[in-house]
Amino acid sequence: MEIKVDVDGCKATLELAGKLTVQTSPALSEKIDELQDGVCDLDIDLTAVDYIASAGLRVLVAADKLAVRRGGRMRLLHPVDEVAEVFEMTGLSEVFEIER
């Protein structure tokens, strides 16, 4: 899993590439935890993520809660069909703001 982080004021964009699994999700969690307190909006670009496991979903749920706690929001950007289907099957498509 590759993770690129770009912070612009109160907004952070995280570009992910690879598989978000039990092995790789701790790295994403760590990157999110490292964001400064002033960052309230999170954009997570999933364009290059081809697989997401339940561990990855847990990290995204925690990230969404963090953004809301800070008075912001989280958006998931451009998930591939297979990843979007996981959000649909789990009901998280009703929880997350997803930009296709």
RAQUI-V885753 format. One record per backbone hydrogen bond with DSSP energy under -1.0 kcal/mol. CO is the residue of the C=O (numbers start at 0). NH is the residue of the N-H. E is the energy in kcal/mol with one decimal. If there is no record, write none. Layout:
# RAQUI-V885753
{{CO	NH	E} {CO	NH	E}}
This chain:
# RAQUI-V885753
{{1	16	-1.9} {3	14	-2.9} {5	12	-3.0} {7	10	-1.6} {9	39	-2.2} {9	40	-2.5} {10	7	-3.2} {11	42	-2.8} {12	5	-2.3} {13	44	-2.7} {14	3	-2.4} {16	1	-2.7} {17	49	-1.5} {19	52	-2.8} {20	24	-2.8} {23	27	-1.1} {24	28	-2.6} {25	29	-2.4} {26	30	-2.1} {27	31	-2.3} {28	32	-2.5} {29	33	-1.6} {31	34	-1.3} {35	38	-1.9} {40	11	-2.7} {41	74	-2.8} {42	13	-3.0} {43	76	-2.8} {44	15	-2.3} {45	48	-2.0} {47	17	-2.6} {50	19	-2.8} {52	56	-1.9} {53	57	-2.3} {54	58	-1.6} {55	59	-2.0} {56	60	-2.5} {57	61	-2.3} {58	62	-2.3} {59	63	-2.4} {60	64	-2.2} {61	65	-2.2} {62	66	-2.4} {63	67	-2.3} {64	68	-2.6} {65	69	-1.8} {66	71	-3.4} {67	70	-1.7} {72	41	-2.7} {74	43	-3.0} {75	98	-3.0} {76	45	-2.9} {79	83	-2.7} {80	84	-2.2} {81	85	-1.1} {82	86	-1.7} {83	87	-2.1} {84	88	-2.9} {85	89	-2.0} {86	92	-1.7} {90	93	-1.5} {91	95	-3.2} {96	75	-2.8} {98	77	-3.4}}
